């Protein structure tokens, strides 16, 4: 019985295997030829491609964002620069006018500065002469050429860096009051105990040789001196506007003290020039001031810069 069953089992098994094999083949072929499976693969490819494109797109967006951010930063920096410039301008505008550096000055600037330094005085009705006298006095205080002209040197010293004048004197220079007259700079300096007491602007001889060089002393002092005109033989009374000596005379110890002297004037525009016949002209109020305190027999040295330097007097 068992042998008979075995004889049937083997063929049946083989048959089943063949059935399974055929079914597998049919199924595989059907699956491979199915369009949906191909599309699925294509979709997968497309998804990958799209993912790549998406990645590329994201990269591009990042670059754009970076550019936008860079533009924003640049705009912020520019705005900050503008704000700094505006603040700087506000600070400059807030600085008082007096402390700002100027390259061009007007009459008002010079006038205010001279008045501030104490050189401007209301002495005459003509404001132009008062102003010029102030310039002359400032120039003499700085040991620069006295001419009444506000040139570059005068402008620089007056408006920017007024210096402290220090003169050098010889060791044997007299104590007390002494006068030194520099014909080159047209400055009369009064020293007291070998220190600068006062500097005055003057006028000297029309020709340098008209004003004598030398070491003299103060020989005479006169109030309202009369003036004798040697050309016409006329005498002009003292103390009147027509008198070219003004109201004071300080005579040098030269030919009796009446030939050459330090005196006032009736032509204020001549101060700061070479104009006289040899005498030393001063602003009227200045010579009146000098007259009041300078004692008789005070030394008076007269010369150009070279001669004064040889005597040990250096004025810079």
MARTORKOL-169625 format. One record per residue (C-alpha): residue number from 1; residue in one letter; x, y, z negated. Coordinates in pm, whole numbers, plus 50000, padded with zeros to 5 digits. Each point is the difference from the previous one (the first is absolute). Example, Ala and Ser with C-alpha at 12.3 -4.5 7.8 and 13.67 -1.06 7.14 Angstrom:
[node 1; 'A'; [51230; 49550; 49220]]
[node 2; 'S'; [50137; 50344; 50066]]
//
This chain:
[node 1; 'X'; [50000; 50000; 50000]]
[node 2; 'X'; [50280; 50238; 49907]]
[node 3; 'X'; [50192; 49920; 50313]]
[node 4; 'X'; [49695; 50071; 50204]]
[node 5; 'X'; [49957; 50345; 49827]]
[node 6; 'X'; [50364; 50090; 50053]]
[node 7; 'X'; [49971; 49931; 50363]]
[node 8; 'X'; [49728; 50269; 50017]]
[node 9; 'X'; [50170; 50256; 49769]]
[node 10; 'X'; [50307; 50061; 50209]]
[node 11; 'X'; [49817; 50088; 50323]]
[node 12; 'X'; [49759; 50226; 49802]]
[node 13; 'X'; [50293; 50191; 49840]]
[node 14; 'X'; [50165; 50050; 50333]]
[node 15; 'X'; [49674; 50126; 50140]]
[node 16; 'X'; [49955; 50248; 49718]]
[node 17; 'X'; [50350; 50135; 50048]]
[node 18; 'X'; [49933; 50052; 50369]]
[node 19; 'X'; [49678; 50185; 49916]]
[node 20; 'X'; [50176; 50230; 49758]]
[node 21; 'X'; [50278; 50065; 50251]]
[node 22; 'X'; [49761; 50084; 50282]]
[node 23; 'X'; [49799; 50227; 49770]]
[node 24; 'X'; [50319; 50182; 49894]]
[node 25; 'X'; [50109; 50060; 50357]]
[node 26; 'X'; [49662; 50129; 50102]]
[node 27; 'X'; [49986; 50232; 49699]]
[node 28; 'X'; [50355; 50136; 50055]]
[node 29; 'X'; [49933; 50070; 50368]]
[node 30; 'X'; [49675; 50173; 49919]]
[node 31; 'X'; [50166; 50212; 49729]]
[node 32; 'X'; [50290; 50099; 50226]]
[node 33; 'X'; [49773; 50108; 50284]]
[node 34; 'X'; [49766; 50199; 49773]]
[node 35; 'X'; [50023; 50376; 50094]]
[node 36; 'X'; [49929; 50109; 49645]]
[node 37; 'X'; [50322; 49840; 49886]]
[node 38; 'X'; [50199; 50192; 50262]]
[node 39; 'X'; [49833; 50324; 49901]]
[node 40; 'X'; [50083; 49925; 49644]]
[node 41; 'X'; [50366; 49971; 50089]]
[node 42; 'X'; [49979; 50312; 50212]]
[node 43; 'X'; [49832; 50180; 49718]]
[node 44; 'X'; [50280; 49898; 49776]]
[node 45; 'X'; [50247; 50140; 50250]]
[node 46; 'X'; [49797; 50316; 50034]]
[node 47; 'X'; [49985; 50035; 49627]]
[node 48; 'X'; [50374; 49970; 49983]]
[node 49; 'X'; [50043; 50249; 50279]]
[node 50; 'X'; [49752; 50234; 49844]]
[node 51; 'X'; [50177; 49961; 49671]]
[node 52; 'X'; [50322; 50094; 50169]]
[node 53; 'X'; [49837; 50293; 50170]]
[node 54; 'X'; [49849; 50097; 49669]]
[node 55; 'X'; [50343; 49983; 49844]]
[node 56; 'X'; [50137; 50216; 50280]]
[node 57; 'X'; [49710; 50240; 49957]]
[node 58; 'X'; [50067; 50023; 49630]]
[node 59; 'X'; [50366; 50079; 50074]]
[node 60; 'X'; [49898; 50277; 50236]]
[node 61; 'X'; [49762; 50145; 49742]]
[node 62; 'X'; [50278; 49995; 49743]]
[node 63; 'X'; [50226; 50198; 50233]]
[node 64; 'X'; [49723; 50250; 50059]]
[node 65; 'X'; [49938; 50030; 49628]]
[node 66; 'X'; [50371; 50059; 49942]]
[node 67; 'X'; [49998; 50277; 50259]]
[node 68; 'X'; [49693; 50157; 49839]]
[node 69; 'X'; [50161; 49980; 49658]]
[node 70; 'X'; [50320; 50156; 50140]]
[node 71; 'X'; [49800; 50284; 50155]]
[node 72; 'X'; [49819; 50057; 49671]]
[node 73; 'X'; [50330; 50011; 49807]]
[node 74; 'X'; [50148; 50242; 50252]]
[node 75; 'X'; [49694; 50222; 49969]]
[node 76; 'X'; [50029; 49994; 49620]]
[node 77; 'X'; [50371; 50091; 50017]]
[node 78; 'X'; [49926; 50286; 50240]]
[node 79; 'X'; [49724; 50123; 49771]]
[node 80; 'X'; [50237; 49991; 49701]]
[node 81; 'X'; [50258; 50197; 50198]]
[node 82; 'X'; [49737; 50260; 50084]]
[node 83; 'X'; [49902; 50027; 49634]]
[node 84; 'X'; [50364; 50044; 49894]]
[node 85; 'X'; [50052; 50268; 50264]]
[node 86; 'X'; [49684; 50177; 49883]]
[node 87; 'X'; [50110; 49986; 49636]]
[node 88; 'X'; [50346; 50132; 50093]]
[node 89; 'X'; [49843; 50288; 50191]]
[node 90; 'X'; [49776; 50079; 49703]]
[node 91; 'X'; [50302; 50008; 49768]]
[node 92; 'X'; [50188; 50230; 50237]]
[node 93; 'X'; [49699; 50228; 50023]]
[node 94; 'X'; [49976; 50008; 49621]]
[node 95; 'X'; [50362; 50129; 49965]]
[node 96; 'X'; [50003; 50374; 49923]]
[node 97; 'X'; [50108; 50216; 50291]]
[node 98; 'X'; [50300; 50133; 49807]]
[node 99; 'X'; [50155; 49653; 49968]]
[node 100; 'X'; [49962; 49903; 50366]]
[node 101; 'X'; [50304; 50021; 50222]]
[node 102; 'X'; [49967; 50274; 50259]]
[node 103; 'X'; [50193; 50049; 50317]]
[node 104; 'X'; [49846; 50334; 50097]]
[node 105; 'X'; [49949; 50293; 49765]]
[node 106; 'X'; [49804; 50319; 50038]]
[node 107; 'X'; [50038; 50344; 49847]]
[node 108; 'X'; [49756; 49907; 49722]]
[node 109; 'X'; [50215; 49702; 49898]]
[node 110; 'X'; [50314; 50212; 49971]]
[node 111; 'X'; [49813; 50279; 49822]]
[node 112; 'X'; [49856; 49766; 49737]]
[node 113; 'X'; [50335; 49830; 49944]]
[node 114; 'X'; [50190; 50330; 49959]]
[node 115; 'X'; [49736; 50121; 49759]]
[node 116; 'X'; [50013; 49674; 49808]]
[node 117; 'X'; [50380; 50031; 49961]]
[node 118; 'X'; [49971; 50361; 49882]]
[node 119; 'X'; [50173; 50167; 50297]]
[node 120; 'X'; [49696; 50184; 50136]]
[node 121; 'X'; [49933; 50341; 49847]]
[node 122; 'X'; [49739; 50260; 50091]]
[node 123; 'X'; [50238; 50296; 50013]]
[node 124; 'X'; [49893; 50183; 50314]]
[node 125; 'X'; [49674; 50058; 50184]]
[node 126; 'X'; [50135; 49812; 50301]]
[node 127; 'X'; [49945; 49628; 49933]]
[node 128; 'X'; [50236; 49909; 50284]]
[node 129; 'X'; [50290; 50169; 49821]]
[node 130; 'X'; [49900; 49841; 49670]]
[node 131; 'X'; [50000; 49660; 50167]]
[node 132; 'X'; [50335; 50060; 50171]]
[node 133; 'X'; [50154; 50118; 49674]]
[node 134; 'X'; [49883; 49676; 49839]]
[node 135; 'X'; [50170; 49799; 50276]]
[node 136; 'X'; [50320; 50205; 49957]]
[node 137; 'X'; [50004; 49939; 49627]]
[node 138; 'X'; [49944; 49628; 50045]]
[node 139; 'X'; [50283; 49976; 50252]]
[node 140; 'X'; [50240; 50179; 49768]]
[node 141; 'X'; [49907; 49763; 49717]]
[node 142; 'X'; [50103; 49706; 50220]]
[node 143; 'X'; [50334; 50147; 50116]]
[node 144; 'X'; [49893; 49987; 50365]]
[node 145; 'X'; [50026; 50277; 50257]]
[node 146; 'X'; [49759; 50281; 49910]]
[node 147; 'X'; [49809; 50112; 50310]]
[node 148; 'X'; [49630; 49989; 49906]]
[node 149; 'X'; [49933; 49735; 50266]]
[node 150; 'X'; [49833; 49673; 49903]]
[node 151; 'X'; [50213; 49766; 50210]]
[node 152; 'X'; [50052; 49623; 49959]]
[node 153; 'X'; [50241; 50030; 49706]]
[node 154; 'X'; [49783; 50246; 49811]]
[node 155; 'X'; [49688; 49794; 50071]]
[node 156; 'X'; [50160; 49680; 49876]]
[node 157; 'X'; [50126; 50157; 49677]]
[node 158; 'X'; [49683; 50196; 49936]]
[node 159; 'X'; [49742; 49731; 50074]]
[node 160; 'X'; [50185; 49677; 49918]]
[node 161; 'X'; [50320; 50000; 49799]]
[node 162; 'X'; [50088; 50326; 49829]]
[node 163; 'X'; [50354; 49960; 49866]]
[node 164; 'X'; [50160; 50110; 49676]]
[node 165; 'X'; [50276; 50239; 50093]]
[node 166; 'X'; [50332; 49960; 49822]]
[node 167; 'X'; [50285; 50238; 50084]]
[node 168; 'X'; [50366; 49930; 49928]]
[node 169; 'X'; [50205; 50280; 49844]]
[node 170; 'X'; [50375; 50034; 49928]]
[node 171; 'X'; [50125; 49927; 49650]]
[node 172; 'X'; [50114; 50360; 49949]]
[node 173; 'X'; [49662; 50144; 50103]]
[node 174; 'X'; [49886; 50273; 49762]]
[node 175; 'X'; [49743; 49938; 49730]]
[node 176; 'X'; [49699; 50225; 49962]]
[node 177; 'X'; [49826; 50139; 50309]]
[node 178; 'X'; [50176; 49973; 50337]]
[node 179; 'X'; [49875; 50059; 50355]]
[node 180; 'X'; [50110; 49804; 50309]]
[node 181; 'X'; [49881; 50116; 50345]]
[node 182; 'X'; [50018; 49752; 50290]]
[node 183; 'X'; [49991; 50189; 50331]]
[node 184; 'X'; [49941; 49683; 50204]]
[node 185; 'X'; [49687; 49882; 49820]]
[node 186; 'X'; [49892; 50352; 49894]]
[node 187; 'X'; [49957; 49897; 49637]]
[node 188; 'X'; [50087; 50199; 49688]]
[node 189; 'X'; [50052; 49766; 49703]]
[node 190; 'X'; [50012; 50117; 49641]]
[node 191; 'X'; [50187; 49769; 49765]]
[node 192; 'X'; [49986; 50018; 49624]]
[node 193; 'X'; [50264; 49815; 49797]]
[node 194; 'X'; [50096; 49803; 50314]]
[node 195; 'X'; [49645; 49878; 50066]]
[node 196; 'X'; [49750; 50114; 50265]]
[node 197; 'X'; [49779; 50271; 49856]]
[node 198; 'X'; [49820; 50124; 50313]]
[node 199; 'X'; [50029; 49993; 50379]]
[node 200; 'X'; [49873; 50282; 50221]]
[node 201; 'X'; [49961; 50039; 50380]]
[node 202; 'X'; [50185; 50298; 50147]]
[node 203; 'X'; [50093; 50182; 50322]]
[node 204; 'X'; [50366; 50065; 50082]]
[node 205; 'X'; [50195; 50208; 50252]]
[node 206; 'X'; [49881; 50008; 50357]]
[node 207; 'X'; [50348; 49874; 50083]]
[node 208; 'X'; [50161; 49766; 49742]]
[node 209; 'X'; [50300; 50229; 49979]]
[node 210; 'X'; [49779; 50291; 49886]]
[node 211; 'X'; [49954; 49843; 49656]]
[node 212; 'X'; [50339; 49986; 49828]]
[node 213; 'X'; [50146; 49675; 49868]]
[node 214; 'X'; [50159; 50005; 49659]]
[node 215; 'X'; [49971; 49977; 49625]]
[node 216; 'X'; [49840; 50310; 49856]]
[node 217; 'X'; [49817; 50112; 49688]]
[node 218; 'X'; [49677; 50188; 49940]]
[node 219; 'X'; [50103; 50368; 49983]]
[node 220; 'X'; [49675; 50199; 50006]]
[node 221; 'X'; [49628; 49953; 49931]]
[node 222; 'X'; [49750; 50257; 50128]]
[node 223; 'X'; [49620; 50024; 49994]]
[node 224; 'X'; [49833; 50166; 50301]]
[node 225; 'X'; [50328; 50079; 50174]]
[node 226; 'X'; [50006; 50269; 50271]]
[node 227; 'X'; [50130; 49898; 50339]]
[node 228; 'X'; [50232; 50210; 50210]]
[node 229; 'X'; [49980; 49946; 50375]]
[node 230; 'X'; [50354; 50047; 50127]]
[node 231; 'X'; [49883; 50015; 50362]]
[node 232; 'X'; [49753; 50285; 49954]]
[node 233; 'X'; [50138; 50156; 49685]]
[node 234; 'X'; [49658; 49980; 49837]]
[node 235; 'X'; [49926; 49869; 49652]]
[node 236; 'X'; [49686; 49801; 49922]]
[node 237; 'X'; [49873; 50026; 49645]]
[node 238; 'X'; [49991; 49689; 49788]]
[node 239; 'X'; [49684; 49810; 49909]]
[node 240; 'X'; [49808; 50079; 50320]]
[node 241; 'X'; [49897; 49747; 50267]]
[node 242; 'X'; [50228; 50157; 50260]]
[node 243; 'X'; [50312; 49933; 49791]]
[node 244; 'X'; [50181; 49688; 50138]]
[node 245; 'X'; [50162; 49933; 49661]]
[node 246; 'X'; [49673; 49929; 49826]]
[node 247; 'X'; [49984; 50084; 49630]]
[node 248; 'X'; [50322; 49840; 49870]]
[node 249; 'X'; [50374; 50021; 50073]]
[node 250; 'X'; [50273; 49770; 49866]]
[node 251; 'X'; [50330; 50141; 50124]]
[node 252; 'X'; [50312; 49789; 50061]]
[node 253; 'X'; [50340; 50101; 49864]]
[node 254; 'X'; [50108; 50103; 50349]]
[node 255; 'X'; [50085; 50365; 50069]]
[node 256; 'X'; [49835; 50125; 49684]]
[node 257; 'X'; [49687; 49785; 50003]]
[node 258; 'X'; [49795; 50214; 50241]]
[node 259; 'X'; [50105; 49858; 50337]]
[node 260; 'X'; [49883; 49637; 49981]]
[node 261; 'X'; [49734; 49869; 49770]]
[node 262; 'X'; [49709; 49767; 49935]]
[node 263; 'X'; [49668; 50178; 50044]]
[node 264; 'X'; [49634; 49977; 50103]]
[node 265; 'X'; [49855; 50079; 50343]]
[node 266; 'X'; [49728; 50173; 50198]]
[node 267; 'X'; [49994; 49729; 50268]]
[node 268; 'X'; [49892; 49669; 49839]]
[node 269; 'X'; [50029; 49811; 50331]]
[node 270; 'X'; [50376; 50060; 49996]]
[node 271; 'X'; [50057; 49771; 49700]]
[node 272; 'X'; [50138; 49666; 50119]]
[node 273; 'X'; [50182; 50160; 50295]]
[node 274; 'X'; [50327; 50175; 50078]]
[node 275; 'X'; [49871; 50355; 50010]]
[node 276; 'X'; [50185; 50250; 49779]]
[node 277; 'X'; [50302; 50221; 50049]]
[node 278; 'X'; [50183; 49796; 49736]]
[node 279; 'X'; [49792; 50018; 49682]]
[node 280; 'X'; [49806; 49712; 49845]]
[node 281; 'X'; [49623; 50041; 50036]]
[node 282; 'X'; [49754; 49823; 49771]]
[node 283; 'X'; [49623; 49973; 49965]]
[node 284; 'X'; [49902; 50304; 49794]]
[node 285; 'X'; [49849; 49807; 49709]]
[node 286; 'X'; [50304; 49768; 49996]]
[node 287; 'X'; [50257; 50279; 49976]]
[node 288; 'X'; [49793; 50169; 49729]]
[node 289; 'X'; [50004; 49676; 49804]]
[node 290; 'X'; [50377; 49957; 50053]]
[node 291; 'X'; [50062; 50361; 49902]]
[node 292; 'X'; [49830; 49949; 49663]]
[node 293; 'X'; [50223; 49719; 49873]]
[node 294; 'X'; [50334; 50017; 50184]]
[node 295; 'X'; [50258; 50184; 49786]]
[node 296; 'X'; [50261; 50246; 50118]]
[node 297; 'X'; [50341; 49861; 50097]]
[node 298; 'X'; [49849; 49661; 50093]]
[node 299; 'X'; [50220; 49819; 50258]]
[node 300; 'X'; [49869; 50007; 50359]]
[node 301; 'X'; [50162; 49766; 50252]]
[node 302; 'X'; [49917; 50043; 50369]]
[node 303; 'X'; [50103; 49775; 50289]]
[node 304; 'X'; [49896; 49745; 50256]]
[node 305; 'X'; [49974; 49630; 49907]]
[node 306; 'X'; [50358; 49926; 50099]]
[node 307; 'X'; [50141; 50280; 49789]]
[node 308; 'X'; [49781; 49916; 49701]]
[node 309; 'X'; [50108; 49636; 50024]]
[node 310; 'X'; [50365; 50108; 49990]]
[node 311; 'X'; [49919; 50180; 49674]]
[node 312; 'X'; [49845; 49681; 49859]]
[node 313; 'X'; [49635; 50096; 50051]]
[node 314; 'X'; [49807; 49726; 50180]]
[node 315; 'X'; [49628; 50041; 50060]]
[node 316; 'X'; [49813; 49703; 50148]]
//
